[in-house]
Amino acid sequence: MQAQKLEAIGTLAGGIAHDFNNVLTAILGHTELSLLSLPESRPETESLQHVMRAGRRARQLVQQILAFSRRAEPSRQAVEVVPLLRETTELLRVLGRGAVAFELRAAEGIPPVFADPAQAHQVFLNIGTNAVQALRGVGGQVSFLVDTVDVTATNGLAAVPLAPGRYVRVGIQDDGPGMSAEVVARVFEPFFTTKAPGEGTGLGLSVVHGIVQQHGGAVTVYSQPGRGTLFHVYLPAATSDLRTGPATPSALPRGRGQEILVVDDDEVVLSTGREILAQLGYRPCAFERADAALAEFEARPADFAAVFTDLTMPGMSGLQLTARIKALQPAQPVLLASGFFTETEEQEAVKLRVTRLVPKPFSVASLAEAVAACVAKRG
């Protein structure tokens, strides 16, 4: 029954992700283009930055939904924990409705963690949400406490299964009613919940446990009735040579007038992709219908440095279009975009030698890097 529930959630997630990520592609893409064209001194800049932050939060929510559909390898990078926790507490303040106080205390020199940023955010938000809900009706405080722990073969933490190395430890503590030993023993079980029907699925902490383990970390919980609850999340610290933060606009790889065939049945997404590519120095040739794009490619197959196509389209899918293009030009670089790739679709893309899979919503920087790699491959 639990497997069937997860399968149903996965099916729902895939459908939501495709349409919602199309909307986010347009919102984030046009906002980012506006920010690139405006000087920082303009008053509109701050408002647009708020739109970008809200759009990124929405993107993270979609990725949280997709976490139920399958266990994909996270896209890991150096992530600064303290700014991530500040954003988490801002979201939790809304949930607390003024009855919950929040505290964030971090030791000096906290290194970034090596993690998927959306999944790390999900871990802290899920635990924080449980803490706020535990204080519902009575009020109280939720504290986020950040420090580092060095684990060696000889001083390993007895109760925490961690390999030797340096970890960032985030404590999430509430002064709520606490939990019994029986509840603590089952708190990470899928579908186990002490909430009333309709108030929880029992998936939040099981997802937390899975994400943290997948990242090579650990999560522990300490609680007693009447004495609150303390979760500790351990995530591996990133090495100092890992890059942090997005590339600056001046550092983005740019084209030199190469023509790119762009295909997407969503008019707004098509417009977004076309404008981004034009800003990056390419000549986009855009089509809403795959059959019309194929006819253009058949008429002049040697003219296109790359093909950038959506996956899910009526009449002819992106994979079918890729197969027809590869039959004409086996070495043609192809980028395939979607808000959600199933395992079968990824396998088919490999068979067709798709150059890059581009997750939606794509940013200016991610599209710039992907297209530049394709163009370089074409030579």
N, C-alpha and C positions, 0 to 999 in steps of 0.2 A: 504493500500500500504506500509506504514511504517512497519507494522508487517511482511509482506511478505519479505521486504528487510532484516529485522533482522533475519528471519528464513533462508534465503538464506546464509547470512553471517555465521550463526551458523553451517549450513551444511558444508560449505567450511572450517570453522575453525576446525571441528572435523577431517576431512580428512587430513588437513595439519599437525595437532598436532601429530597424530599417527606416521607418517613417519619422521617428523622433529625431534621429541623427541627421536626416535630411534637413529638418527645420533648423537644427543647431548649426549645421554646416553653413547655411545662409546667414544666420545671426552672427556667428563668430567670424566668418569670413569677411563679410561686409564691414563689421565693426573694426576688425584688424586692419583692413584696407584704409578705413577712415583715419585710424590712429597713425598709420604710416604717412598719410598725406598731410596731417596737421602738425604744426609746431607745438611743442609742449606748453607754450605760454597761452594757447587758446583756451578759453573757459570750457569749451565742449570736451576737451581731452579727459578731464576727470570723470565726466558723466559716461563717456565711452569706456573708460577703464572699469567703471562699475558694471557696465553691461558685459564686458569680457569676463569679469570675475563671476557674475551670475551665470553666464553661459557655461563656464568651466565647471561650476557646481552642478549644473544640469547634466553635463556630459558625464560627470562622476556618478550621478544617480543612475544613468542608463547603464554604466559599466557595473554598478552594483547589481542591477537587475540581471545583467548577463552572467554574473558570477554564479547564478543558480542554474544556468543552462548547460555549462560544461566546465571542466577544470582545465583552463588554458594556462600556459606558462605566462607569468606576469612579465610585463615590460619594465625591467628594473633600471634605476638610475640613482644618482645621488640626490637625496631628498632632505631638505632642512626640516627638522621635526617641529621646532618651536613655532615658526610661521604657520605650519599645518595645524598645530593645536590651537593657535589663536583663531584661525578660521573655523575650527570645529566648535570652539566655545561660543562664537557668534551665532552659529546655527542652533546650538543647544539653548541659548538664551531665549529664543523664540519659543521653544518647546517648554521651557521652565515658566514662562508667563509671569516673570517677575518674582516668583516665589522661591527661586533657587539662586544662591550666590555662587560665583565661579572664581576659582583661583588658579593661576598658572605660575609655578615656580620652577626655574631651570638653573642648574649649576653653570658655571662659567665654562666656555670652550666646548660646548656640546657639538660633536661632529655630525655631519649628515649621516643618514642611514642608507643602506643599499636596498631599495625597495621600489615597488610599483606605486607611484604617488596616489592614484585613485584607490588602490586597495589598502594602503596605509591609512588614508583618510577614512575609509570604510571601517577599519578596525577601531579607531578611536571614536568615531561617531556612534557605532553600534554599542560599545561599552558605555559611552557617555549617555546615550539615550536610555539605557537600562538604569543608570544611576539617577537620572532625572525622574524617570517613572517611579523609582523606589521612593522618591521624596514627594510624590504627588499627594496633595492634601495636607501635608505637614510642613513642607518647606525644609530648607537646610542648605548645605554647601557641597559642591563637587569640586575636588582639587585635582589638578594635573601636575605631577611632580616628575621632573626630568633630570636624570643623571647618567653616568656611564659606569659600566662594570667590565672589568678585565677578567676573563676566565682562562685559567691555565689548566694543564693536566693535573696539577697537584692541588689547586685551590678551587676546583669546580664547585658550583653551587649544588649542594646535596639534593635539594628538592626540585631543581630545574635542569631538564635534560638539554644542555648546551655544549656544543663543541668548543674547544679552546679558541679564543679570539676576543675582540673588543665589541661590546654591545651597548647600544643606547637603551636605557631602561625608562619606560614611561609608567608611572603609577597613576591610576585613576581611582580616587577614593571618594566615597560618600559617607555621610553620617546618618544614613537611613536606618530602617529596621533590621537590616542584616538578614542572613539566611542560616538555616539549620545545616548540620553536617550532611544530612541526607540530600538536601537540595544542592549543596556545594558539590557533592560527588557526582551529580548528574547534570550540572549546569551547562556543559559543552555538548550534551547529547542532542542530535537533530530531533526537532519537533517536541522536545521537552520544554514545557513552560508552566509557570505557576500563575500566569495571568488568566483573567476571565475569558470565556469564548469571545472571539472577535477583537481582542486587544493585542494578540501576539501570535506568531506562527511557531515560535520555538526554533527558528532558524538563525537568529542574529548572532548568538554566541558560538554556534557550531561553525558558522562561516568565519567568524573571527579566528577560531582555533585552526581551521584549515588554511587560511591565508598566512597566519604567522608561521605555522609549520612549513608551508611551502616556501617561505622566505628564509628558512634556516634559523628561525627564532623560537621563542617559547612564550606561553602565556600562563599565568598562575592566578589563583583567586584565594583570598583569605577573608573569612566572614564568620561572625557569630551573631546570634539573635540579640538585638538591642544595641549592638556595637558597630554597626555599619559594615561596609564592604570595601576591600582593596584589591583591585586587579593590577598585576604587573605584566607589562608587555615588553619583551626583549627582542630587539631587531638588530641585525649585524650592522656595525658601523661601516661606512663607505671608506675606501682608501682615499688618500689625499689627491691622487692623480685623476679621479673621476671628475668630469665636467659637471657643473651645477648651473641651472638657469638656462633660458633659451638663448639662441644666437641673436645678436643685434642685427637690425635691418641691413646695416652696411656689410655684415659678414655673410649674408644669404647668398648662396650660389645663384648666378643669373645666366639667362640665355643670351644668345647673340642672333636673335631673329629666326631661330629654328621653328618650323611649323609643327604644331601638336594637334592631333585629331582628338576632340573632346566629345564624349557621348554620355548623356544623362536624360532620362525621360522627365525629370523634375525641372521645370523651367527656371526656378529660382536657384537651385543647386548648379545648374548648367551656367547660369549667368555668373554665379560666384566663382566657379572654377575658371571660366573664361577671363574674368577680370583679374584674378590673381595671376594667371599665367601671363597676361599682357603686361601687368606691372613688373613681372620678373624678367621681361625682355623676350618672351616667346611670341609667336604668331598663332593664336588658337583658331582652329576651324571647328565650330561647334554644331552639334546636331542633337535634337531631342529624340529622333527615331534611329534605332540601330540599323535598319535596312537602308536608310538614306546615307548614313555614315559609311556603311559597307560599300555602297555604290560609289561614293566619292573616293574611297580607298582603292577600289578596283580600277578607277579611271586613272589614278596616278600614284601607284603604290610606293614609288621611290621618293616621294616628296615629304613624307612625314617622319620626323625624327623620333616620335613616340606616339602611342595611342593611350589615351586616358579615358577609361570607360567605367560606367556604373555596372554593378553585378546584376541587380534585379530590375529588369525592364520588360514591358509587355511585348509580345511577338517574338523577340530574340533576346536572350539573356546575354550578359557580358561574357560568359564562358562560351556561348555559341558564337558570338561575334569574334571572340579571340580565335576560336578554331578556324573560322573562315579566313581571318586575316593571316594566320600562321600557314594556312594552305597555300596562300599566295606569296608570302614573305616569311619563311621560317625563322629568320633572325630578327624580325620586327620586335622592338621592345614594347611591352604592353604593361600598363599600370591598371589594376583592377580595384575599384573602390566599393566599399559597402559598410554599413553600420554594424553588420554581423556576418561572419563567415562560419558556416558549418564545417565540420571535419571533412565531410564528403566534398564540399566545394573547394576547400584548401587542397585536398588530394588531386582533384581535377585540375586546379590551377597549376600544380606542380607538373602534371603530365603534359599540359599545354605550354609549359615553359614560360608562364607569366613572370615578368621581371620583378614586379613589386605588388604586394597587397597593401592598399592604402585604407586604413580605418577611417570612417567618418565619425564625427566631424573632423576634417583635416584643417590644420592651421597653415598659414602662409609659409612658415619655416619647414614644416614636415613635407608639404607639397614641393617646395623649392628643392629640398634635398633629394626627394624621390625622383623628380623629373630630371634633375641634373645627373643622377646616377644612370638613368635610362639613356639619356642623350650621350653620355660618355661611353656607355656600352655599345651604342650604335656606331660611335666614332664619327 
